[in-house]
Amino acid sequence: MFNAPSGGFPGGVEGTAVVNQCGNSLVAATTIFSGSFACQIGDKIYSNFFITNDTTGALGGSNFLFQNIGANHSLSAFGAFIPGTYTFGYTMTVFDAINTGQSLASIRNDALNSAIGDNIPAWTKTLTALTNGPTLTTESSRAGLNQFDDGPVSFPIAAQPVVADFISELFVDDLPSNFTPGINDTVTQKFAEGDSVPGPLPLLGAAAAFGFSRKLRSRIKQTV
């Protein structure tokens, strides 16, 4: 454990906060939403988790996984997300952003397949990034076997942030036997000019690839 960077990170981790390494193991939602959880993976710090919608309690009973492959940082939640609305928020901060020169380049999101048949609405997943500059939203939806998404969505080159507050929401349609067992948020960091950018992380492969600022509080209240 170590002390997080202090100052200059709006919505980020306070200088006195103690941050754990995220690791590759599952973390229970009871820990994630305890009010004091923060962890670092790669050069990114996740903090300030909270729930605003949890129709069936599936979000509060889920398990989270943090992963970093190349430029992609993914946060996944696994549970039995049956029909309802599930919304949570968190903050991502680039650790020592001044010295690393890194920033956030783009976002995308996804969810695992539902058993619902082809061409029947199953779920919609959105991810919104709130910064001191632009606000970005990316959406992914599934109609049975057909999936539609608009990600990745990129921040403007001139306004790539070093900290962002995220609102992650899953809506599962009210249909018999409908559910999704997992959701995924992926943030891609800026690469130096000439470097290749890896493709998005798969939501499920050999293993799953997946602070609470005043600004985010106010924006959430306006949307629920």
N, C-alpha and C positions, 0 to 999 in steps of 0.2 A: 504494500500500500504506500501511497505517497500523497503529498499535498497538491491539490489542483492549482493551476495558475490563478493569480489574483488580478482583478481589475481588467477593464477593457473588453469584457465579453458580455454584452447585453443579453439577458436571459440565460446566461450560462451558469457555471459552477462557481460558487463563492470561494474566495481564496483559502478559507479555513476548512473547506470540505475535504473529507478523506475519501479517496476513490480506489476501488478494487480493480484488478484486472478481470475482464469479462470471461475469458477462458472459452472453452468449447463445450462446456456441459450445460444442461438445461437448468434454468433458474425459475423457481416457482413464482407465480403471480403475487402470492402473499409477500414475497421478498421485494419484487419489483415495485409494488404499489405501497410499500411500507411508509413512504414519506421521506426516507433517508437514503434510499438506494442510489448509487452512482457507480459507473464502471467505465474503464478505458479498454478499447481494443484498437490496435494500430495507433494512429494519432488522433482518434476520435473519442470523446467522452460522451456517454449517454447519462442523462440525469433528469430529475424532476418529473417522474412518471405520475400520472393520475388517470382515473376513469371518470367519464361523464355519462356513458350509456352502457348498460350491461343487462339486456332484457332477460336472459335466462340464467345469469350468473356464470356463463361459460368463460367469459374473459377473466373474471376473478379466480377461476379454477384452472386456468390454462398454465402452460409452461413456455418460457421464452428462451430463445437461442440467439446469440450474437455471433456474427461471422464476418471475417475480413479476408477477401481474396482479391489480390491486385488492388485496383482502385475502388472496388466495390465493398461497401459496408452494408450488411443486411441484418435486420432485426425481424425475427419470426416469432409467432405465437401459435401454439398447438393446443387444440381443444375441440370439443363437440359443439361447433357453432351452428345451432339449429335456428329456425326462423326467428328473426329479431334484429335489433340494432346494437352494435358494439363499437363504442368510441373511446379512445384513450389518447393522451397527449404526452409528449416528452420533449426534451431539449438535446440537440447534438452540438458539441463544441469542438473545434479543432484545437488540440492540445499544443501550446507553444506556437501559435499560428504565425507570429512575427518571424520566428527563426526558421520554421519549416517552409514558409511561403505557400502552404497548401490552403485550399478553399473548397467549397462545395460546388460541384459543377452541374449535377442533374439528379433527378429523383424518378423513381418508378415504384409500382406496387403490384401485388398479385394475390391470389388465393388458390387453394387446392381445389381439385375437381369435386363437383357434387354428383350424386348418382342420378339426378334428374335427367330425363330423356332429352333428345335433341330438340332445339328451338323452343325450349320452355325456359322462361327467366328463372335463374337460380340464385345469383348473388351479384352485388355491386360493391367494389372496394375502392375507396378514395384515400389519397394521401395529400395533405396540404402543408406546405412549408411557409412559415411566416418569418420574415427577416426585417431588418431596418430598411431594406430596399424593396425588391420585388416580392410578391406573394405568388407561389406556384402551386397548382393542383394537378395531379395526375389521377386518372380513373381507369379501372379495369373491371369488366363485367363478363358474366357468363350466361349464355342462353343454351342450356343443355351442353352439348359437345362443342358449341361454337363460342370461342372467347374473343373479346374485343378489348383493346387497350390503346391508350394514347401515349404510353411511355417508351423510352425515357423522355422527360420534359426538362429542358436545360435552362439554367439561370443565364441571364445576359452576361456576356463576357466581361463587360465593364462593371458588373455589380455582383460578382460571385461572392457570397458571404463566407464568414468563418464561424458563424453560429446561426442556428435556425431552430425555431420552435415548430414542432410537428403535431398535426391533428390526423390521426389514423382512424378510419371508420370502415366498418363492414356492415352491409345490410343484406340479410338473407331472406329471400322471398318466402311468404307463408304458403308453402305447398307441402303435401304429404311426403314424408321420407326425405325432405330436403335438408341438407346440412353441408358445411365444409369443415374439414379437420385442421385447416391451418391457413394463416395469412402471412404476408411478407412485405416489408418495406425495404427498399434499397436506395442508398445514397451513393453516388459516384463522385469521387474527388477530382479536382483539377489535375491534369498531367502536364508536365513540362512540354514545351513545344517540340514536336518531333517524336515524342513517345507514343506508343500505341496504347489505346484504351481497351481493356478487356470487355467482352460481352457481359450482359447481365447474368447474375447468379441464378441457377435453376432453383425453384422453390423446393423441390424434392429430388434428391439424387441418391447416391450411396448414403448420404446424410442430409438432413435439412440444411438449406443455405439461408438461412435467414440470420433546465430546470423549470421547473414550473415557474415561468416568468409572469409578471403582471400583464404583459401584453397578450400572452396566450390565454390567460384567465379571461380577460375581457372579450377576446375574439370568440372563445368557446361559448361564453354566455350569450353572444349575439347570434350564434348558429344553432343553439338547442332550444 
